[in-house]
């Protein structure tokens, strides 16, 4: 039930952090990361720089915090 809301919130935060990414979680919380600028090609978390990974992590963290309120 909450997975679509989580996906929406994560992607909203990614947009606020100016990351051209789209993340989708499935029911087992397995993520798929897509690069919007590259025709939605699936990429891996490790292919991003340290700063980009921190912004991805913060987007996910903030989204979970929003869901708990």
NORVENRA-V736292 format. One record per residue. N is the residue number from 1. RES is the residue in one small letter. SS is DSSP state (H for helix, E for strand, L for the rest). PHI is phi in degrees with one decimal (none if undefined). D_FIRST is the distance of its C-alpha to the first C-alpha in Angstrom with 1 decimal. Layout:
BEGIN
n->N res->RES ss->SS phi->PHI d_first->D_FIRST
n->N res->RES ss->SS phi->PHI d_first->D_FIRST
END
This chain:
BEGIN
n->1 res->x ss->L phi->none d_first->0.0
n->2 res->x ss->L phi->-89.8 d_first->3.8
n->3 res->x ss->H phi->-60.5 d_first->5.7
n->4 res->x ss->H phi->-60.9 d_first->7.0
n->5 res->x ss->H phi->-68.7 d_first->7.9
n->6 res->x ss->H phi->-60.2 d_first->9.5
n->7 res->x ss->H phi->-58.9 d_first->11.2
n->8 res->x ss->H phi->-63.2 d_first->12.5
n->9 res->x ss->H phi->-66.5 d_first->13.9
n->10 res->x ss->H phi->-59.4 d_first->15.4
n->11 res->x ss->H phi->-69.1 d_first->17.2
n->12 res->x ss->H phi->-64.7 d_first->18.3
n->13 res->x ss->H phi->-66.8 d_first->19.9
n->14 res->x ss->H phi->-59.1 d_first->21.4
n->15 res->x ss->H phi->-64.0 d_first->23.0
n->16 res->x ss->H phi->-65.0 d_first->24.4
n->17 res->x ss->L phi->-88.3 d_first->25.9
n->18 res->x ss->L phi->58.0 d_first->27.5
n->19 res->x ss->L phi->-104.6 d_first->26.1
n->20 res->x ss->L phi->-80.8 d_first->26.0
n->21 res->x ss->E phi->-124.1 d_first->23.0
n->22 res->x ss->E phi->-134.0 d_first->19.6
n->23 res->x ss->E phi->-114.6 d_first->17.1
n->24 res->x ss->E phi->-124.9 d_first->14.1
n->25 res->x ss->E phi->-102.8 d_first->12.1
n->26 res->x ss->L phi->-97.8 d_first->11.1
n->27 res->x ss->L phi->-65.6 d_first->9.1
n->28 res->x ss->L phi->-97.7 d_first->12.3
n->29 res->x ss->L phi->60.4 d_first->12.5
n->30 res->x ss->L phi->-85.5 d_first->15.5
n->31 res->x ss->E phi->-95.7 d_first->16.5
n->32 res->x ss->E phi->-126.5 d_first->18.4
n->33 res->x ss->E phi->-110.4 d_first->20.7
n->34 res->x ss->E phi->-116.6 d_first->22.4
n->35 res->x ss->E phi->-92.0 d_first->25.5
n->36 res->x ss->H phi->-66.9 d_first->25.6
n->37 res->x ss->H phi->-69.2 d_first->29.4
n->38 res->x ss->H phi->-109.7 d_first->30.0
n->39 res->x ss->L phi->54.9 d_first->28.5
n->40 res->x ss->L phi->55.3 d_first->25.0
n->41 res->x ss->E phi->-79.7 d_first->26.5
n->42 res->x ss->E phi->-69.9 d_first->24.4
n->43 res->x ss->E phi->-125.3 d_first->25.9
n->44 res->x ss->L phi->-107.0 d_first->25.7
n->45 res->x ss->H phi->-59.9 d_first->25.1
n->46 res->x ss->H phi->-69.6 d_first->28.7
n->47 res->x ss->H phi->-82.6 d_first->30.3
n->48 res->x ss->L phi->-100.6 d_first->29.7
n->49 res->x ss->L phi->-70.6 d_first->32.1
n->50 res->x ss->H phi->-59.1 d_first->31.7
n->51 res->x ss->H phi->-66.5 d_first->31.1
n->52 res->x ss->H phi->-67.3 d_first->28.4
n->53 res->x ss->H phi->-64.0 d_first->26.7
n->54 res->x ss->H phi->-64.0 d_first->26.9
n->55 res->x ss->H phi->-68.7 d_first->25.3
n->56 res->x ss->H phi->-63.9 d_first->22.4
n->57 res->x ss->H phi->-60.1 d_first->22.0
n->58 res->x ss->H phi->-65.5 d_first->22.3
n->59 res->x ss->H phi->-60.8 d_first->19.6
n->60 res->x ss->H phi->-68.9 d_first->17.1
n->61 res->x ss->H phi->-61.0 d_first->18.5
n->62 res->x ss->H phi->-60.9 d_first->18.4
n->63 res->x ss->H phi->-65.8 d_first->14.8
n->64 res->x ss->H phi->-64.9 d_first->13.9
n->65 res->x ss->H phi->-62.8 d_first->16.5
n->66 res->x ss->H phi->-62.2 d_first->15.0
n->67 res->x ss->H phi->-69.8 d_first->11.6
n->68 res->x ss->H phi->-81.7 d_first->13.9
n->69 res->x ss->L phi->-85.9 d_first->15.9
END
